[in-house]
Structure formats: C-alpha cells, structure tokens
Amino acid sequence: MQYTANTLEKHWMPFTGNRDFKADPRLVVRGQGVHYWDHKGGKILDGSSGLFCSAAGHCRPEIADAVHKQIKEMDFVAPFQSGHPASFELADKISKLTPDGLDHVFFTNSGSEAVDTALKIAMAYHRARGEGQRTRFVSRERAYHGVNIGGTSLSGMVKNRETFSGLMSNIVHMRHTWLEENRFTKGQPETGAYLADDLDRFAQTYGGTTIAACFVEPIAGSTGVLVPPKGYLERLREICDTHGIVLVFDEVICGFGRTGKAFAAQSFGVTPDIITMAKALTNGAVPMGAVAVKDEIYDTVVNAAPENAIELFHGYTYSAHPVACAAGLATLQIYEKEGLFERAEELSPYFLDKVFSLRDLSAVTDIRGYGMIAAIDVAGGEVPGARGTQIQKDLFWNGLHVKFTADTGIVAPPLIAEKEHIDEIVEMLREKLAEI
C-alpha cells in the first residue's frame, strides 16, 4: 500500500513534526523479536526497545495469547467499588520485585499518570498525618516526568514547559547532574554527589516542613541518560529522612531490568518511598503504569479515613484494565522464565564497551551509560536538535531505530538482544556519525 500525506493528515501525532512526517512518512507495519519492518519492506533493528518499552522483544506470542484469552473472557470491569482477580495477582507479583517495604501498588495507564498519581499520594499522605502544609515539590533541571499537568510542572526540560501556562506552583528544581569533568564516564561518575545538597538548601530556604516530596529519575532517561554520581542518591535519601520528605523514584524507563536489576533502586542500593513505573511493565503491548508505595504511606492514608469510606479520591476508568493486567502478568512471567534482568546485567559490560568505542568520532562530544542504556551526544548544528532529528530519520531508512532527544541518541536495545545485534547497532551508528 502506498501512503500519502492526505491519508495521514487527520492524525495529530505526538512529539512529532507533523508536516515533516506526513511529507515523508516513516511507518512501521510489523515487529518481531529485535526488529521492525517499515511500510516499504525494509527491516529495522530496534536499538531503543521502541520507546524503552519492549524489553522482551516485539510481538511475544505469550503476551498475545494472554491478551486474546482475557479479552474473550472479560473485556472490562468498572474499577471503582469492584475488581477482578488479575489486578490483585499482578500487584502481588510487582510487590515481589520492588524493594522490601514497597508492597502496595496503584495502577494507572501510563508513566505520566503514574507521576501525577504519586504527586497526589504524597499530598494525601502528609494531610493524613497532620502535615497538610507540605505543598512544595522538588524536581531537577533536565528532568522528564511525563506530560500531564503535574509531570509537566515537575519537568526540567524547557521545550516541554514553555508553551503551557497554568502549571502547578510551588515547584523548585535542583541542578541536573551532568558535569563537564565527567565526560565519557562509563557507569557512575566519581564527582557530583554534592549536587544533592540543593535539596537541603531548599529545605533551609523554604522550610523542610513545607516540602512534600522530591521526584528524581535514578537515571535521567529522556534527557540523555544522566547517571547519578556516586553518593548522590544516598545523599538525597539522607536529606529526605532528615526533613520528612517523601522520596519518589521515577523508574518508568529504568524499571524492569534496564539497569540489570528489577529496579534501579536495587542497582544503586537506595530505597525510595514511592516508585513510578510503566513502559516495560507490559512490554509495551498494552498501555499500563503503576505506583508502588511504602507500606507506611498506604497504611497512613487508609487508616486516616472513616471505616467503609473511600480513602483516596483518585483513580482512572481504565485503572488495572483486565487486558493490561493479562499483558503484565505474561510479561513478568517472561522476565522471570528467561532471566532477562540477570541477562541484562551480564550483557551490560559488552554493550557499554561497544557504545563507548564510538568516542573516537569527531562528532561525538560525550557518551554516558549504565546497565543496558547509553546516550551519545552529537555536536549540534546551527539549530539545536536539528542534527539529531535528521540522524534519527536517516538511521530509520538505513535500518536502525534509535531515539534521539535533541542532539542526543539514546541506545537501549531489548534485553533479548545478542552480542551480534549490539555490534550491528554500533556499526550503523558509526557509519552515520562518521559522515558528520
């Protein structure tokens, strides 16, 4: 089938130059394993797991069969005042993966909804314990926490914010953790733990008892894989404990094996009070997100309400959708059966060595990475981001999908990838970047 701009015009695409795309569309029509196929029949190696979602590879029959069975058996149940068995089973299985003590799970439909839910849970928690004056939130420069109003307010990426007025007030941003002296650091940088003291400075400036929560991505993903300096997350945990601040880890990208453990919290040995997750929870097959909370937070909110009353006035029509739960259960079974988290940990040194081999290219200004995710900064052109966008488009037609944010390419292959796939990804990147 031939596609023209006219047949595509009615869809307003997200985070896309619509006029540019519809003039020269890049349509994906099939996926299998670590590959896609475009509408012209070209085979594309997926170097970014879709959008960091498809950790177990594309079109897994186990997930398709589970979804098919569920949608034939029961397609939907109202999640308010009723439920279905799969949601409780999935929550139980997630709680076995999260750090000890984060055993209660609230389901959403995306990472954006998970972040906004975490904001509201933090507010509800402080109010329930008699500290409703905690209305301030802390995030970071270069942060990405989704695109709902709460997450956009927390965002430290200028382009995600500048068009939109009326965002949440009382949000302050710590400095990001990228430092000039840490260029081309593999793993955690040695320098930069002191940047966490921004949180303590805010506590001293505004009053620690006014701050409800601090939101951070353990590894800042969409902004270009900013790996936390050694001691940084530990220092945030310490400051939060001192001032009674809820520490939230946004693990929408890091979660489910990307760092070699179930969650980055376990990789870095720092336990937050709340974890947001999505993407690889269902292997990207069905939209779903979740929020795991510390037992003490759940107990405080629930026990503060009168008997038989609704404790948290929050939720979504599609919270814990039966089909999404079926996809999630099948996905977690694949991760366990195939040992994909452990596989990621074993494959990481090879992956990082290969990506860092690109540092000799003159166009490459920095490389960062941890686990099975890495970023490559490319020298920009006259218009910031234009070069990265063009590289992503060219790579697509060359047979490689890599997500670019501005002039930074983010490499995060499916955890089922073999060494030869990593070799192929890096070789195609080298060929393209050598042209610059």
N, C-alpha and C positions, 0 to 999 in steps of 0.2 A: 504493500500500500504506500502511495506517495502522500506525504504530509505537506501542507502549505500553511502559510501564515493565517489564511482565512479559517481553516479548520481548527486552529488552535486559539483563536482570538478571544473566545469567551472566558477562558480560564485566566484569572489574575493570579499569577504564580508568586510564591513566597520567596523572599530574599533572592530575587532574580531580576536581571534586566529584561523585562518582558518584551520590549521592542526588539532588542538584540536577539533574544532567544527565538522569537517567533519568525524572525527573518532567516534564521539558520538553526532549526531545532536539533537538539541532541536528545533523542528519545530512546529510552531503554525499554525493550519489549520482552526480555526474558532474563532469568537469573538461574544459576546452578553452581553450587559449591563456591568457589572464589571468583567466579566470572559472571559478567553480564553480557548481553548481546544487544546491539543497537538496531534501529529500525532499517538500517541498510545491510544488516547481516554481519557487521563487524563484531569481533569478540573483544571484550574489555576486561582486563584484570582489575579487580576491585581492591585498590590499595588503601581504602578508608572505611571498610566494612559498611558500605552505604553511607550513612551519616553516623558512624561509630555504633551502629545498631546490631549488625548481623555477625555476631562473634562466632556463631557456629556455621557460618556459610549460608548461602541462599537456598530457598525452596527445599528445606528439610522435610522429607515425607512424614517423619514422626509428628512434626508440628501440624502439617496439613491434615493428616489423618485425625489428630486430636480435635482440631477445629471443626472438621467436617462432622465428626461424631457428635460434638457438642451442639452445633447449630441445628442438627436434625432432631436432637433430643430436647433441648430447651434453648431458645434463641435469646430470651431476655427475661429478667425478673426485676421488679422495682426494688432498688437497693435501700429505700427508706422504709424501715419497720418490717422488712422481710429480707431473706437471704437465700443463698444456695450453697451446697457443700463445698464446691470447688474453691470459693473465696477463702474459706477457713483453712482448707488444706494448703493453698498457696501461701497464705500468711504464715502458717506454721513452717513451711519449707524455707521461706525467706528468713524467718527468725533464726533458723539454724545456720544461716550463712552470715548474718550480721554479727558484729562484736557482742560479747556477752552483755546482757542487760538491755539491749535494744530489741525487745521482744514483741512489740505491738506495732502493727502495720496498718496504715490507712491507704486505700487505693485511689488513684487518680487516673487520668487518661494521657498524661504527658509529663515531661520534665518541668515544663512551665507551670502546670497545675500543681505539681509536687512542691515546687518552691513557694507558690502562693499559699498552699496548704500549710507548709512549715511556718510561714510567717504568722498565720492565724493561730496555729497550735501554740507557738511561743507566746502570743498575746494572751490566749486563753489560760495558759499555764501560770503566767505571772498574776493575772487577775484572780485566778482561783486560790493562789496562795497569799493574796492580800497585797500584791505589789503592782497594781494596775498603773502606777506612774511610769513603769518601764515601757516607753513608747518609741524609743530611738533604736535604730538598727544600724549595724556596721557591715560594710562590704569592702570591696577593693577596687582600685583602678584596674582596668582591663578585665574586669570580671564579666562573665556571662551567666545569667541565672534565668534564662528563658525570656519570653516576650509578653507575658501577662503584665498587668499594671504593677504588681508587686515586684516581679522579677526584673522588669524594665527599670523600675526605681532603684533596685539594687545594682543594676548593670553599671559597669565602669567602661563600657565600650561606647564611645561618643556617638557614632552613627546610629546606634540602637536607641538613643535617647533624644537626640536634638530636635526631631520633628514633633515630639509629643509633649504637650503641656499637661498640667494637672496630674503629675506623678505624685507618689507618696512623699510627704515631707519627713523631716527628722531622720534622714539617712545620711551618714557620713562615710567617706571612702578612705581606707588605708592605702598606702602606696603599694603598687604592684611589686613583684619580687624579681623582675628582670634587672640585672646589673651588668654594666659594661665589662667588668672584670671576670664575669662568669661565662663569657662567650665560649662556645664549643665544649661545654661541660656535659659529660655523659653521666646521667644519674643526678643525685642531689648535689647542688653546689655547696662548697665549703663556707662561702661568705653570704651573709644576708639574714641571719636569724634575728638581728636587731630590728629588722623592719616590722616584726610583730609587735614591737613596743609602741607602734602607732595606736594600737587598741588601748593600751594602758594610758597613753597620752589623752585619748578621747575620754576615758573614764575620769581622768583628773580634770579635764576641761569642762565636761558636761555633767559629771557626777556618775559614778559607776552604777548607782541605783536607778538611773534613767534609761540605761541600755538594756533592751530586751534580749537581743541575740546578735551574734556575729556569724555572717554567712561567708564561707570560703569554699572554693573548689580545691581539694587537696592538690591536684594538678590542674591549673587553669587551662582548660582544653581548647575551646574555640578561639581564644585569643592567641594561641600559638604554643601550647604545651609548656607552660611555665612551671617547672618542677620546684617544689618547695626547698629552700636552703635547709641544710642540716640544723635541727634545733628549732626551726621556725614554727611548725605545727605544735611542738611541745610547749613552746612559749605562749602561743595562743591559748592552749588548754589551761595553762597555769594562770594566765590573766583572767580568763573566764571564771575559773574556780574562785579566784580572789574576790571578784566583784559580783558573783551570782548571775553571770551572763550565760545564756544558752548558746552552745557552740553547735553550729549546723555545718555539716559537710555536704556539699552538692556533688554527688557521685553519679550524676546522670551519664557522664562519659566514662569515668573511672571504674564504675561498678561492674561486677560480673566478669572478673578475670583480666581486665585490661592491664592491671599492674602486677599480675602474677598471683594475686590472692583474690578472694571473693570481692573484697572492697579495699580501696586504698588506705582506709583507716587501719586495716590489719597490716598492710605492707609497710606503713610508716610507724606503726605501733602507737597510735594516738586515737583514743576513743571519743567521738563527739557525743552530743546529747540527742541529735537528730541526724538522720541520713536521708537525703532525697535520691531517688533512682528512677530510671525509665529505660529507654533505648534497648539495651541487650536483655532486659527482663523478659521480653517475649521474642528475642532475636529479631526484633523489628517487624515481625509478621502481623501483629495486631497492635494498635496503639494502646499503651498502658504505662502508668507511672505508679510510684508508691512512696510513702514516707514511713520510715522506721523510727520509732521514738523510744527513748529510755523509759523503762517501766515506771520510774518515779513521776515522770511527766504525765503518762497515761493515768496512773492512779490518782494523782492530784486533781486533774481535770474531772475525771469521772466521779470521784468521791465528794467533790465540792457541790455537785448537783443534787437536788432532792431525789428521793427514791422514785423510780419509774419515769423520771424526766429525761428529756434529751440533754446529753451533757455537752455536746459540741454542735452548734448550729452551723454545720458546714457539710458539703458533700456535692456530688455530681450525679446527674441522671445515669451516667454510664460508669459510676464507681464500681469496681470489681465486676465488670461485664462478664457474663459466663463464657463467652467465646475468648475474650482476652485471658481469662483465668486458665482456660484449657491450653491456650498457647503458652502461657507462662509455665504451667506445670510440665508440659512436654519439653520446653526449653531447658528448664532446670535439670530435668532427667538426662538430657543430652550432655550438659556440662559435667554432671557427676559421672555418668557412664563412660564418657570419653576422656575424663580427666583434663578438661580444657584449661582450667585455671593453672594446674600444675604444668601443663604443656606450655602455656604462655611463659611461665617462669623459666622453664628450661630453654625456650627458644629466644628469649629476650637478648642474651648476650650476642648471639649471632645477628639478630635483627638490628640491634643498635650499632654493632661494628660495621655492618654493611651500610646503614644510612650515614654514619659518620665518615665513611670513606669518601663522601661527596664534598668534604670540606676543602679539597684541593681546587675546586672550581672557583673561578674568579667571581662569578655571580652570587655565590653563596656567602652570606655575611654572618650567619650563625646557625648552629644545629643544637637542638636540645632533645632529650628523650629519657624515658623511664619505662620499664616493662615493655609492652608492645604498642607504644605510641611515641611518635617523634615528630618534631617540627623542623622545617628547613626555611630559614629566612633568605629571601632573594632580594638583591639590590633593586630598589624601585626605579621606576621611570619618571617622567615629568609629572604624571598624575598618580598619586599614591593609590595602590591597589589595582591599577590598570594592567600592569605586567602580570601580576598573579592571576587575574581573571583570564587573561589571554593564554597563559600557560595551562590553566585547567582545561580550557576549551581545546587547545592543541593536543594535550595529552589524551583527551577523550577520543579524538579521531586517530591518535597513534596507538590506542588500545590499552589505556590506563586511566582509571578513575582515582584521582587524589583531590581531596577537599582543600581548597585554598580560602583563607581568610585574609583579605587584602593581599600583601605580597609574601604570605607565609603558607607553605604547603604542609598539611598535617597528614602524616602517614600512620595508619592504624589498620593493618590487614586483619582479616578474620583469623581467629585463633586456631583454625584448622589449616592454615597456610603451611606449606612445606618450604624448606630452605630454597628450593629452586624458584618458588614464587617470589620470595624476598629478593633473590638475585635478579629476577626479571623486573620487579618494581624498580629497583635501584638502577638497573641498566637503562631502563626507559627514562627515568629521571635524569640520569647523567647525559644521555643523548640530547634531551631537550634543553637542559640548563647550560650545556656546553655551547649552545647557539647564542647565548646572551652575551 
